């Protein structure tokens, strides 16, 4: 009986530890991408494109939502304060592509689903392994701020 309890405790501990380290690793990866960037470009999906297709040609080629100022990049990062981290996300729509650049080289692309949740925007990485839920009002406010600069 003692061995079973010890085994269950050990297994539970390992499972929780793995989840914690995975979440921490994902967050570090995402925030590192932001901090390494000197430009962020947010591209809306072209009209009449399939929501699940994430090819570059499906997004508007516009500088409408582009930031290359350190303060604006920091403001982007602030969108994720108090965000909810989620693990694997199945089947999100894709309304925006978020490209991160360093010295004119694209270093990473994330995507945003603004439809799935009423009051949240789901920002997810390309293979759906993790995402963040951020406040939709803050997202819209940020887009308006950088559009009107």
N, C-alpha and C positions, 0 to 999 in steps of 0.2 A: 504494500500500500504506500509506503514512504517513497519508494522508487518511482511510482506513478506520479505522485504529487510533485516530486523533485523534477521529473521529466516534463510534466505539464508547465511547471513554473519556468523551467529553463527554456522550453519551446516558446512560451508566451513572451518571455523577456527578449529572446533573440528576434522574434517577429516584430515586436514593438521597436527594438533598437534598429533593425533594418529599415523600417518605415521612417523613423526619425532621421537616420543618416541619409536616406534617399531624398526626403523632403529638404533637408539642409543642403545637400548637394545641388538639387534643382534650383533652390533659391540663390545659392552662391553663383551658379552658372548664369542665371538670368540677370542678377544685379551686376555681375562682372561684365556681361555684354553691354549693359547700359553705361557703366562707368568707363569702359574702353572706347565708347563711341564718341565721335566728334560731330556726327550728323545722324538724325533720325528722320526717316521719311515714312509717313503714313499714307497709304494709297487705298482709296475706296474701290470697291468692286465695280467693274463696268456694268452698265445697265444690261439686263437680259442674260447675265452669265449664271451658270449653275452655281449654287451656293457652296457646294462641296469641292469644286475644282479650285486648286490653289496654284495654278501655273501663273507665271509673271504676266503673261499676255492678257489675263482675265482682269487685271487691275488697271485703273486709269494711270497714265503716265503723266503725272502732274506734280508740281512743286507746291501745290496748295497747302498741304500739311507737312511742311518740312522745317526742321529746326536744326540749326548749327551753332547755336549760342549755348554756352555752358549753363546759364540760368534756365533756359527753356528745357534743356536736357534734365537738369535737376528737378524741374517742375514735372516732367514726365515721370521721373522716378517716384515723386511724391504721390502720384496717382495710386501707387501700390502700397502706401502706408495703410495699415489696417485692412489690407486685402485678405481674401480667403484663399489659401492654397488648396488646390484639389489635385488628386492623383490623376490617373489615366482618365481622359475625357473622350467619350465615344460620340462620334458623329456630330460635331459642332458645325454650324453654318460658318461661312467665311465672308465677312462683310468688309474687312480691311486687312491689308498686309502691312506689317510694321517692319521696315528694313532698317538695320543698324549698320552704320558705316564707320570706318576708321581710315583716314587719309584716302578717301574716295573709293575704298574697297569695301564691298558689302561683306560684313562679318557674320551676320545672322539674320534670319527672318522669323518673326512670330506672326500670329494671326489673331484677329479679334472677331468674336461673334457677338453682335449687338441685338440679336433677335431672341435667343433662347430664354433669357430672363427678362422680366419686366423692368427691374430696377438695377440690374447688374450687367456688366460687359465681361465676357469670358475671353481672356487673353491666353492663348495656348501656343505651345511650341509645335513645330512641324509634324512630329510623330505622335502627337496627342498624349505623350507620357505624363505631362503635368500641365496645369493651367492655374491662373489666378482669376478670381472674381473681384472686379473693382466696381465702384459706384458709377452708375450710368450718368448721373448728373455731372459728376466731376469729369468724366470722359468727354461729354458734350461741351462742357465749359472749356476744357483744355483745347479741344479742336477749334472752337471759336476764337480762343486767345491766340493761337498760332496762325490761324487763317487771317486774322485782322492785324497782324504785326506790320 
